[in-house]
Amino acid sequence: MVRHIILWKIKEEVKDPEAAKAAMKRELEALMGKIDGLLEMEVITRPLPSCNADVMLKSAFTDAQALADYIIHPEHKRVGQTFVRPVVTGRMCMDYED
């Protein structure tokens, strides 16, 4: 299994960060069942005050090829272009085998 973890910071100029985070969560989690090899998808939008990230994506894939297919999948690209990139700044990623 391959894990894919992403951390984002919401842009300061976003007028309603809670709505932006809710939309990211809704749209990213809706990818479940649409992309072969995607086993788990969870978006965390309520970090503790000690954190320096606003949103975390935790996902799992059957293997590295499934992750590569997810990255270029049209639904994933649509969600990223419409609901993620316009509202975030900074992105950290960690992929690893479990």
Phi and psi restraints in degrees (value plus and minus 20) as a CYANA .aco file:
   2 VAL   PHI    -134.0   -94.0
   2 VAL   PSI     110.1   150.1
   3 ARG   PHI    -120.1   -80.1
   3 ARG   PSI     123.3   163.3
   4 HIS   PHI    -151.3  -111.3
   4 HIS   PSI      92.2   132.2
   5 ILE   PHI    -136.9   -96.9
   5 ILE   PSI     110.6   150.6
   6 ILE   PHI    -147.5  -107.5
   6 ILE   PSI     119.2   159.2
   7 LEU   PHI    -140.8  -100.8
   7 LEU   PSI     115.5   155.5
   8 TRP   PHI    -149.8  -109.8
   8 TRP   PSI     135.9   175.9
   9 LYS   PHI    -133.5   -93.5
   9 LYS   PSI     113.6   153.6
  10 ILE   PHI     -96.8   -56.8
  10 ILE   PSI     116.7   156.7
  11 LYS   PHI     -79.2   -39.2
  11 LYS   PSI     120.5   160.5
  12 GLU   PHI     -81.5   -41.5
  12 GLU   PSI     -51.1   -11.1
  13 GLU   PHI     -99.4   -59.4
  13 GLU   PSI     -24.0    16.0
  14 VAL   PHI     -86.7   -46.7
  14 VAL   PSI     102.4   142.4
  15 LYS   PHI     -88.5   -48.5
  15 LYS   PSI     -55.5   -15.5
  16 ASP   PHI    -150.3  -110.3
  16 ASP   PSI      62.0   102.0
  17 PRO   PHI     -81.0   -41.0
  17 PRO   PSI     -53.3   -13.3
  18 GLU   PHI     -86.0   -46.0
  18 GLU   PSI     -60.3   -20.3
  19 ALA   PHI     -86.5   -46.5
  19 ALA   PSI     -59.5   -19.5
  20 ALA   PHI     -82.9   -42.9
  20 ALA   PSI     -64.0   -24.0
  21 LYS   PHI     -85.6   -45.6
  21 LYS   PSI     -60.0   -20.0
  22 ALA   PHI     -83.6   -43.6
  22 ALA   PSI     -60.4   -20.4
  23 ALA   PHI     -86.2   -46.2
  23 ALA   PSI     -62.2   -22.2
  24 MET   PHI     -78.7   -38.7
  24 MET   PSI     -67.4   -27.4
  25 LYS   PHI     -80.1   -40.1
  25 LYS   PSI     -70.1   -30.1
  26 ARG   PHI     -78.5   -38.5
  26 ARG   PSI     -68.9   -28.9
  27 GLU   PHI     -93.1   -53.1
  27 GLU   PSI     -60.6   -20.6
  28 LEU   PHI     -87.6   -47.6
  28 LEU   PSI     -64.4   -24.4
  29 GLU   PHI     -87.9   -47.9
  29 GLU   PSI     -44.0    -4.0
  30 ALA   PHI     -91.5   -51.5
  30 ALA   PSI     -28.9    11.1
  31 LEU   PHI     -91.6   -51.6
  31 LEU   PSI     -38.5     1.5
  32 MET   PHI     -77.7   -37.7
  32 MET   PSI     112.6   152.6
  33 GLY   PHI      66.3   106.3
  33 GLY   PSI     -26.8    13.2
  34 LYS   PHI    -124.9   -84.9
  34 LYS   PSI     -35.9     4.1
  35 ILE   PHI    -148.1  -108.1
  35 ILE   PSI     100.0   140.0
  36 ASP   PHI     -78.9   -38.9
  36 ASP   PSI     117.9   157.9
  37 GLY   PHI      66.4   106.4
  37 GLY   PSI     -28.1    11.9
  38 LEU   PHI    -102.5   -62.5
  38 LEU   PSI      93.6   133.6
  39 LEU   PHI    -116.7   -76.7
  39 LEU   PSI     -56.6   -16.6
  40 GLU   PHI    -163.1  -123.1
  40 GLU   PSI     125.9   165.9
  41 MET   PHI    -171.8  -131.8
  41 MET   PSI      97.3   137.3
  42 GLU   PHI    -157.5  -117.5
  42 GLU   PSI     114.6   154.6
  43 VAL   PHI    -136.9   -96.9
  43 VAL   PSI     103.8   143.8
  44 ILE   PHI    -121.2   -81.2
  44 ILE   PSI     105.2   145.2
  45 THR   PHI    -143.3  -103.3
  45 THR   PSI     -13.8    26.2
  46 ARG   PHI    -147.9  -107.9
  46 ARG   PSI      52.5    92.5
  47 PRO   PHI     -92.9   -52.9
  47 PRO   PSI     140.1   180.1
  48 LEU   PHI     -89.7   -49.7
  48 LEU   PSI     137.6   177.6
  49 PRO   PHI     -79.3   -39.3
  49 PRO   PSI     -42.0    -2.0
  50 SER   PHI     -95.1   -55.1
  50 SER   PSI     -26.0    14.0
  51 CYS   PHI    -105.9   -65.9
  51 CYS   PSI     135.4   175.4
  52 ASN   PHI    -133.7   -93.7
  52 ASN   PSI      -5.7    34.3
  53 ALA   PHI    -140.5  -100.5
  53 ALA   PSI     132.6   172.6
  54 ASP   PHI    -121.6   -81.6
  54 ASP   PSI     -49.5    -9.5
  55 VAL   PHI    -159.1  -119.1
  55 VAL   PSI     119.2   159.2
  56 MET   PHI    -148.6  -108.6
  56 MET   PSI     113.6   153.6
  57 LEU   PHI    -126.5   -86.5
  57 LEU   PSI     106.4   146.4
  58 LYS   PHI    -137.2   -97.2
  58 LYS   PSI     102.2   142.2
  59 SER   PHI    -160.5  -120.5
  59 SER   PSI     141.2   181.2
  60 ALA   PHI    -158.1  -118.1
  60 ALA   PSI     123.8   163.8
  61 PHE   PHI    -150.5  -110.5
  61 PHE   PSI     136.8   176.8
  62 THR   PHI     -80.6   -40.6
  62 THR   PSI     -58.1   -18.1
  63 ASP   PHI    -183.6  -143.6
  63 ASP   PSI     159.4   199.4
  64 ALA   PHI     -83.4   -43.4
  64 ALA   PSI     -53.9   -13.9
  65 GLN   PHI     -86.1   -46.1
  65 GLN   PSI     -58.7   -18.7
  66 ALA   PHI     -83.0   -43.0
  66 ALA   PSI     -59.3   -19.3
  67 LEU   PHI     -84.0   -44.0
  67 LEU   PSI     -64.2   -24.2
  68 ALA   PHI     -81.3   -41.3
  68 ALA   PSI     -59.3   -19.3
  69 ASP   PHI     -87.2   -47.2
  69 ASP   PSI     -57.5   -17.5
  70 TYR   PHI     -81.8   -41.8
  70 TYR   PSI     -64.3   -24.3
  71 ILE   PHI     -77.2   -37.2
  71 ILE   PSI     -57.6   -17.6
  72 ILE   PHI    -120.0   -80.0
  72 ILE   PSI     -19.1    20.9
  73 HIS   PHI     -84.5   -44.5
  73 HIS   PSI     116.2   156.2
  74 PRO   PHI     -77.5   -37.5
  74 PRO   PSI     -56.4   -16.4
  75 GLU   PHI     -88.4   -48.4
  75 GLU   PSI     -60.8   -20.8
  76 HIS   PHI     -83.7   -43.7
  76 HIS   PSI     -63.6   -23.6
  77 LYS   PHI     -83.2   -43.2
  77 LYS   PSI     -60.3   -20.3
  78 ARG   PHI     -81.2   -41.2
  78 ARG   PSI     -67.3   -27.3
  79 VAL   PHI     -82.9   -42.9
  79 VAL   PSI     -63.7   -23.7
  80 GLY   PHI     -81.9   -41.9
  80 GLY   PSI     -64.9   -24.9
  81 GLN   PHI     -91.6   -51.6
  81 GLN   PSI     -51.6   -11.6
  82 THR   PHI    -114.2   -74.2
  82 THR   PSI     -59.7   -19.7
  83 PHE   PHI    -136.2   -96.2
  83 PHE   PSI     -35.2     4.8
  84 VAL   PHI    -128.6   -88.6
  84 VAL   PSI     -85.4   -45.4
  85 ARG   PHI     -74.6   -34.6
  85 ARG   PSI     -58.1   -18.1
  86 PRO   PHI     -85.6   -45.6
  86 PRO   PSI     -39.4     0.6
  87 VAL   PHI    -136.5   -96.5
  87 VAL   PSI     -22.6    17.4
  88 VAL   PHI    -134.6   -94.6
  88 VAL   PSI     137.1   177.1
  89 THR   PHI    -154.1  -114.1
  89 THR   PSI     121.9   161.9
  90 GLY   PHI      48.9    88.9
  90 GLY   PSI     117.0   157.0
  91 ARG   PHI    -168.5  -128.5
  91 ARG   PSI     112.5   152.5
  92 MET   PHI    -141.4  -101.4
  92 MET   PSI     120.8   160.8
  93 CYS   PHI    -151.6  -111.6
  93 CYS   PSI     122.1   162.1
  94 MET   PHI    -159.9  -119.9
  94 MET   PSI     102.3   142.3
  95 ASP   PHI    -133.1   -93.1
  95 ASP   PSI     119.6   159.6
  96 TYR   PHI    -176.5  -136.5
  96 TYR   PSI     137.3   177.3
  97 GLU   PHI    -109.2   -69.2
  97 GLU   PSI     118.9   158.9
